[in-house]
């Protein structure tokens, strides 16, 4: 499997090269510009279609998850019938779901070597450096967050700047950084040269510094999970890193300390609102267990279940809990299909990680498992995958798992 492109078939070779460039551009622009990402996804897909026309056959690889992905696509489509605004739900569905599925199969079908997968992961990490640099720029020049209502001003009077960089809010930036830090630490642990280890450790430190400046409590907790996963699969000594965290907190600024302590305090407005949203969302699920309230329709339906704010003008777009939100919008069977995809890909990655002797493969997979499970844990208190870019990242990581598995599978 790990061979270079076949030079003999010139048009095919050029198309393969251009498709890979498009996929790398999608990964690079993902956190920077959704418009650029969409353009490169379209270009890559058109080139892939051209490749099939040139080859005069359907170039589609089977994956172990085709059936369950089809179930998720169908159940999500079925939920549109329950939406109070079917036109909006249909538009939102095909724009978003179409994007995720096309990205997944574009990567699965067109990345055929470990070198290609590594280039893809490096383009995500390179992009994260730019995102962090812009975050530092925001911190230095100041973005007054009191206009955005991201924190309880009374409880956190010292907290005036939360960076969000190129993403829409600090929690999205934090979720993205945790995912990329996972990729860096996984590869860093398995890196063979000291130079590579130091480069990846440096990347981890840069992204980690930016993560602190988001003041995102859920993401900080996700990092604990990342360390635990690395300890479980690589070396228990990694768990000692968890003891470094309290020391960092002890010497850090008061605002960080206040945010961490507040994790265990359910009385700040952010925590109180979350619990109220969860109660409303559970009521939605109880009323519409099978097909949900409609894809993307949460903000339309929420006012009917608003037991807490009692404000018809409040626009609440998601439930601040990934699992409740998905069950509410596409029904409990839809949530089960999503969980099966999440579990199936993670298990596939863990299986290959446990069996491989290839340190590069192990490093990539450890990073991806930590990233996906970091997103899964973050999902209990937030729903950052409500953001299209974060959902695309989730599907991209799953596609990379399959690309690596297929490569080793055919190689053996």
C-alpha positions, 0 to 999 in steps of 0.5 A: 500500500505505501507506494508512490503514485503510479507514474505510468498513468499520467492523467491519473497521477496528476489527478491523485496529486491534485486531489491530495493537495485539495484535501491538505488545503481543506485541513489547513483552512478548516479553522481559518476560513469555512469559505476557503474550506468549502471551495477546496472540498468542492475542488477535491470532489470534482477532481475525484469525479473526474478521476472516476470518469477517466478510469471509467469505473466507480472508485469507491472503497468499502468501509466497515461503517458504510451501513451505520453512516447510511442509517445516520444519514437516513434518520437525519433526513427523516427528522426534517419531516418533524421540523416546524420549518422544513425548508430551513431544516432541509437546507441546513441538512444537505449543506452540513451532512453533505459536507461531512459525508463527502469529506469522509469518503474523499479522504478514505478513497484518496489517501493511500499511504502513511506519508499522505496521512502524515502530511494531512495531520501536519497541515492541521497542526500547521494551521493550529499554529496560525490560529494560536498566533492570532489568539495571542494577538487578540490577548495582547491587543485586548478583546473586551468580552463583556459585550459577548456575554460569555462569562458571569461578570459578577462571579469573574470580575477579573476576567476581561479577555477570552481569546477566540481567534479565527473561530466564533467563540472561546469554547470552539477555539478551546475544543479545536486546540485540545484536538490538535494538542492530542495529535501533537502529544500522540506523535510526540510520545512515539517520535523516534528522534529527539528533534521531532519530540522537541518540535512536537512538545514545543507545538503542544506548549504553544497551543496549550498556552493559547488554550489557557487564554480561552478560559474554557473550563470544559476543554481544560477537563478534556485535557485530563482525559487526553493525559489519561488516554496517553497514560493508558496506551503509552506509559503510565508515567504520562499520568504524572503530568496530571500532577503538574496541572495543580502546580501550574494553577497554583502559580497562575493568575487569579482569573485562571484559578477562579475559573478552575474552582468554579467547575465545582460550583454549580451556582454561576449563571453559565452552569445554572443556564446549562442545567436549565437547557438540559431539562428543556432538551430532555422534555423535547426528547420525551415528546419526540423520541423517534424522529426528534424535532427536526435537523437544525431546528433546536433554536426554533423549538426551544421557546416552547420549552423555555422554562427558565429564561421565559424570554421569547427573544432569546435565541438558544441555538444548542443544548450545551450537551452534544448527546441531548442535542442530537437526540432532541433534533434527530431522535433517540435512534439517530443518537444511537447511530451517531454513538455507534459511529463514534464508538466503532471508529475509536475501537478500530483505532484502538485495535490497530494501535494495540497490534501495530509495531509501526511507531508512526502509525501508533503515534498518529492513532494515539493522537486521534483516539485522544482527540476524538475522546476529548471531543466526546468528553467535552460533549457532556457540558457543551456542543462544539460540534454544532459548529460546522468546522468542528464537525468536519474535524470530527469526520476528518479524524474518523476518515484518517482512522479508516485510511490508516486501517485500510493501508495496513489491512491491504499491506499485510 
